Amino acid sequence: MCIRKDILATLTYFNIFDYPLKKREIFIFLGHADEGHEFEQALNTLLNEAAVFKVGEFYSLHNNFSLSERRTRGNEKAMLMLKKANKVAALISRFPYVRAVAVSGSLSKNFADDTADIDFFIIAAANRLWIARTFLHLFKKLTFLVNMQHFFCMNYFVDEAAPEIVEKNIYTATEIATLLPLRGNAVFEKFYAANSWTKDFLPNNYMRISSAKEITGAWFKFIVEKLLNNKIGDRLDSFLMKLTDKSWSAKTRRNKRNTRGVLMSLRASKHYSKPDPANFQYKLLQLYENNLSDIFNQYEHSSRLTNELL
């Protein structure tokens, strides 16, 4: 029963995103380190009980072929967008104090729909996150002029001084485990070591770092860092953090929302810049817990009825 519940939990989580999984993907995202043959048996049992359905090569809680078609289309589009993401990551990596770049969000899970952006997770040099972020976001303003802003969604920053993600839950563990590092291989090795807690949630998963290339030098980056590797840089970074936090706080008070209808709010500290978890992450986790409770209750009720009939 434990393995079957693990499988149901995994499918329940990805069902929130209407994303059916391949068999290998289910195993990777299980909540416990189960044996392969036991997993196979449990999955077959769930299929026989009609608690889980297989449509093509994908598994889901719903016998819905449109989910399979949607994923196939999304995977195909993601392949094209990832080629663009690699070029953009190369450009981002040439900005001052950028030490590593990865694709995050739905694209990191090899999926893109018609409204998909390219989301990036960026690791900055220690105590220089806000200088790095400011340079990048000033550049992003220029991309609006050529309607390319959706290729430069730099949503989440941490720095080398504090790479550990504070929120530790199934959502953040999944997001970390599915990052696609494109630049800064050695930096990402340290990042994953600092976030080894993800194994508590996803013990069968593995960290993908082989796709990341090392960052090459750039004259602009070298000059700026040479000029700001001092107390002036320290003060400037702190000033930019306070300035950005003030600006975003004003947006939140005005109830300003992005193109997806999500309230624009930012969590800012010396070592991270990220969307406020209260506006998406916590709501998603609550939805997951509610859905999981419903799925488990339905399955246990169905199992009791079956046993009574037998």
ABEGO torsion letter per residue (X at the ends): XAAAAAAAAAAAAAAAAGBBBBAAAAAAABABBBBAAAAAAAAAAAAAAGABBBBEABBBABBBAAAAAAAAAAAAAAAAAAAAAAAAAAAAAABBGBABBBBBEAAAAGBBBAABBBBBBBBBBBGAAAAAAAAAAAAAAAAAAAGAAAABBBABBBBAABABBABBBAAAAAAAAABBBABGAAAAAAAAAAAAAAAAABAABBBBAAABBBBBBBAAAAAAAAAABBAAAAAAAAAAAAAAAAAAAAAAAAGBBBAAGBBBBBBBBAABBBBBAAAAAAAAAAAAAAAAAAAAAAAAAAAAAAAAAX
